[in-house]
Amino acid sequence: MLDLKNIGKTFNPGTVNEKVALENVNLHLDDGDFATIVGSNGAGKSTLFNAIAGEFIADTGMITLDGRDITFLPDFKRSKAIGRMFQDPLRGTAPHMTIEENLALAFLRASGHTSAFSRINKKDRELFAEKLSALGLGLEDRMKQPVGLLSGGQRQALTLLMATLVTPKLLLLDEHTAALDPGTADKVLELTKKIVAENHLTCLMITHNMHDALTLGNRTLMMDHGHIVLDISGGERAHTTVDGLLDRFAENVGHALDNDRILLSKEK
């Protein structure tokens, strides 16, 4: 489904600010894989997502998605096959547009259309209402209201729906619950699991929560200084504890994980 081969990216090469963000990254995801990614700040997690989504062209390597080489494909063309969510609830929606208009934009873009709400008909609106109802937040009764009136959790739930309204080949979740309060984050994670499972989505999810990293999906990846340093799944993952995962990380890279948010999450 997704193949990354020797992906590398260096920012500001040849200057005093040179930063090797990704170095010879290799990753294969099968259809339906749901992999969580954990690592310290600067490990390369979001940079990896940016490379996959096409926010920049990698310096080295090749990216293929569902058998298609997308290495040099611009981001707006990749977005038809790749759904993405960010940590900031404000990034995924247009606040001054209504819920219906936001869904229409997502639907048209993912369907390959270039514009025009005139393409949205009664059948489409019924689909929007049905999908919103499944979220269990009552948003199907507020379709004419501006998105800016929604709470952060409601906006993330709506963004998740927008990213999957037309089933993407790949879903990228970049700490999409980190800015939410614990109760709301749990609700959005439950919606995430439900939508990913129902649509058999291939998914990569960055998280700082060690328990989520081991319990969500079917694989756990750990990154450090632009490398994937650990990739566990199956029985190995099922029998790995949070402390065991931290020990494995330290063994592989030669130092302990030093991210306070991640280390605090192990106590929850």
C-alpha positions, -999 to +999 in steps of 0.1 A: +000+000+000+026+026+012+063+022+005+090+046+015+125+038+002+156+056+015+137+089+021+160+117+031+155+154+038+180+180+050+170+216+057+193+245+051+221+223+036+256+237+036+248+264+062+253+267+099+216+259+103+219+226+085+194+200+099+192+164+088+155+158+094+151+124+077+179+100+068+174+068+047+139+061+061+123+029+049+088+019+057+062-005+042+025-004+052+001-031+041-035-023+032-054-017+064-023-012+086-028+012+115+006+022+128+012+046+157+044+067+158+061+080+189+093+100+194+108+131+209+105+166+195+127+168+164+127+130+158+113+136+123+077+125+128+059+155+113+086+159+087+079+123+077+042+132+073+051+163+053+072+142+029+044+117+024+018+145+019+040+163-005+046+196+014+082+192+000+100+169-023+123+146-005+160+150-013+165+113-018+144+082-021+110+071-035+074+071-023+048+049-037+011+047-027-011+018-038+015+010-065+017+045-079+050+065-077+040+098-060+076+110-052+073+141-074+035+145-073+025+179-059+006+181-026-027+191-041-028+160-062-017+138-034-046+152-012-071+133-033-057+101-020-043+112+014-064+125+043-046+144+070-054+159+104-032+182+125-029+189+162-045+224+159-083+221+156-083+254+137-062+240+108-087+216+093-117+237+088-128+272+075-144+289+105-165+314+086-181+288+064-209+265+075-206+229+085-223+220+052-199+242+032-169+227+048-181+192+041-189+202+005-153+215+000-138+183+013-162+162-007-156+180-040-118+181-035-115+144-027-139+136-056-116+154-080-139+184-087-123+219-087-151+241-073-187+250-072-212+243-045-237+239-074-225+204-076-238+196-042-274+183-044-300+170-021-285+135-021-251+149-011-267+168+018-285+137+030-251+119+029-235+148+050-264+146+075-260+108+078-223+110+084-226+138+109-253+118+128-229+089+131-205+112+151-231+114+179-226+151+185-258+165+171-240+183+143-265+171+117-289+196+131-264+225+128-253+221+092-261+258+084-241+271+114-205+285+110-178+261+120-163+288+142-191+283+167-180+247+174-158+236+202-123+222+196-134+186+200-164+192+176-141+207+150-116+178+152-145+153+149-157+173+118-122+175+104-119+137+108-151+132+089-139+156+062-107+137+058-125+104+054-158+115+036-144+101+004-124+071+016-087+080+013-060+055+004-040+068+034-049+087+066-023+108+084-031+118+120-006+143+134-013+143+172-049+151+164-061+149+200-031+166+217-048+200+220-081+186+235-090+180+271-087+143+282-124+135+280-128+151+246-096+135+233-110+101+243-142+107+224-123+118+193-100+087+196-130+064+198-145+081+166-111+076+150-110+039+158-146+035+146-140+053+113-107+036+105-122+002+112-154+007+093-136+020+062-106-004+065-083+026+063-045+025+061-034+049+088-004+065+104-009+083+137+016+104+156+010+104+194+028+114+226+008+090+246+027+057+252-004+037+261-021+048+229+010+040+210+008+004+222-030-002+221-042+016+190-039+000+157-016-030+149+019-016+148+041+008+168+069+028+154+095+048+173+116+076+157+148+093+167+169+119+148+153+112+115+153+074+117+127+047+124+145+029+153+118+005+163+089-012+145+069-038+164+037-056+157+018-089+164+026-109+194+058-089+201+037-057+204+010-074+224+034-085+251+053-052+252+047-029+282+052+009+282+084+005+303+095-023+280+090-001+250+111+027+266+138+001+274+138-011+238+142+024+225+172+031+248+188-001+237+184+007+200+196+043+201+220+044+231+201+069+252+168+072+270+137+090+255+138+126+268+104+140+260+085+151+291+051+148+275+057+112+265+073+102+298+044+118+318+019+099+296+033+065+308+020+073+343-016+075+330 
